[in-house]
Amino acid sequence: MRLLSAQARYARYTADACGFTFRSLDGADGYLFEVRDGARVATFAAGAGTPYALNDARAASIARDKAFCAEVLRQAGVPMVPGRMFFVTKRWFEMRGPGREPEDALAFAAAAEYPIFCKPLSASNGLYAEVVESADAFADYVARVAREHFAILVQPYVRAVEHRVFVLNGKALFSYAKVSPQVIGDGRRSLARACCIVIA
């Protein structure tokens, strides 16, 4: 069964590799699932839930804010891609210091070296994570994101393999690398048909 939830697909793959049992509790969606190792069972909720409930609430809440997470990791000595956080709305401006307002973001963009990579602080699943090619495109990006989010992280664009490492109590338990999707043609089928075969 092809699960819609990426977290469930990763969990099923890992459970299989570890000899555990994976079961989706909501059919093909996979946003509610369990993993068993025999006597023990752990249930996880993806989507609006916390699919990998490995760390305490403090660590999980920091990880949900990309700028906070980057700073905590930087303070711990983990090499990080540099970045700037900007608010994309004036809402609650009286509760924060100056220098990170929408107008500051546009001034930054006017002098930036392109391309840059932008993403909302609290989004997931690649929502609004975009490569931006110019100051005009950045202004458009800010306007679009401001409809649903309050702040963004702006970073230099780096093309590299993304690695994810699951850490519990200071020990790395599991890691994987995300690779870009690719299709190898056979010279007969159309690209659309080849993609359909890979997805099926």
Secondary structure in CASP SS format (residue, H / E / C, confidence):
PFRMAT SS
TARGET T0000
AUTHOR 0000-0000-0000
METHOD secondary structure of the structure
MODEL  1
M C 1.00
R C 1.00
L C 1.00
L C 1.00
S C 1.00
A H 1.00
Q H 1.00
A H 1.00
R H 1.00
Y H 1.00
A H 1.00
R H 1.00
Y H 1.00
T H 1.00
A H 1.00
D H 1.00
A H 1.00
C H 1.00
G C 1.00
F C 1.00
T E 1.00
F E 1.00
R E 1.00
S E 1.00
L C 1.00
D C 1.00
G C 1.00
A C 1.00
D C 1.00
G C 1.00
Y C 1.00
L E 1.00
F E 1.00
E E 1.00
V E 1.00
R E 1.00
D C 1.00
G C 1.00
A C 1.00
R C 1.00
V E 1.00
A E 1.00
T E 1.00
F E 1.00
A E 1.00
A C 1.00
G C 1.00
A C 1.00
G C 1.00
T C 1.00
P C 1.00
Y C 1.00
A C 1.00
L C 1.00
N C 1.00
D C 1.00
A H 1.00
R H 1.00
A H 1.00
A H 1.00
S H 1.00
I H 1.00
A H 1.00
R C 1.00
D C 1.00
K H 1.00
A H 1.00
F H 1.00
C H 1.00
A H 1.00
E H 1.00
V H 1.00
L H 1.00
R H 1.00
Q H 1.00
A C 1.00
G C 1.00
V C 1.00
P C 1.00
M C 1.00
V C 1.00
P C 1.00
G C 1.00
R E 1.00
M E 1.00
F E 1.00
F E 1.00
V C 1.00
T C 1.00
K C 1.00
R C 1.00
W C 1.00
F H 1.00
E H 1.00
M H 1.00
R C 1.00
G C 1.00
P C 1.00
G C 1.00
R C 1.00
E C 1.00
P H 1.00
E H 1.00
D H 1.00
A H 1.00
L H 1.00
A H 1.00
F H 1.00
A H 1.00
A H 1.00
A H 1.00
A C 1.00
E C 1.00
Y C 1.00
P C 1.00
I E 1.00
F E 1.00
C E 1.00
K E 1.00
P E 1.00
L C 1.00
S C 1.00
A C 1.00
S C 1.00
N C 1.00
G C 1.00
L C 1.00
Y C 1.00
A C 1.00
E E 1.00
V E 1.00
V E 1.00
E C 1.00
S C 1.00
A H 1.00
D H 1.00
A H 1.00
F H 1.00
A H 1.00
D H 1.00
Y H 1.00
V H 1.00
A H 1.00
R H 1.00
V H 1.00
A C 1.00
R C 1.00
E C 1.00
H C 1.00
F C 1.00
A E 1.00
I E 1.00
L E 1.00
V E 1.00
Q E 1.00
P E 1.00
Y C 1.00
V C 1.00
R C 1.00
A C 1.00
V C 1.00
E E 1.00
H E 1.00
R E 1.00
V E 1.00
F E 1.00
V E 1.00
L E 1.00
N C 1.00
G C 1.00
K E 1.00
A E 1.00
L E 1.00
F E 1.00
S E 1.00
Y E 1.00
A E 1.00
K E 1.00
V C 1.00
S C 1.00
P C 1.00
Q C 1.00
V C 1.00
I C 1.00
G C 1.00
D C 1.00
G C 1.00
R C 1.00
R C 1.00
S C 1.00
L H 1.00
A H 1.00
R H 1.00
A H 1.00
C H 1.00
C H 1.00
I H 1.00
V H 1.00
I H 1.00
A C 1.00
END
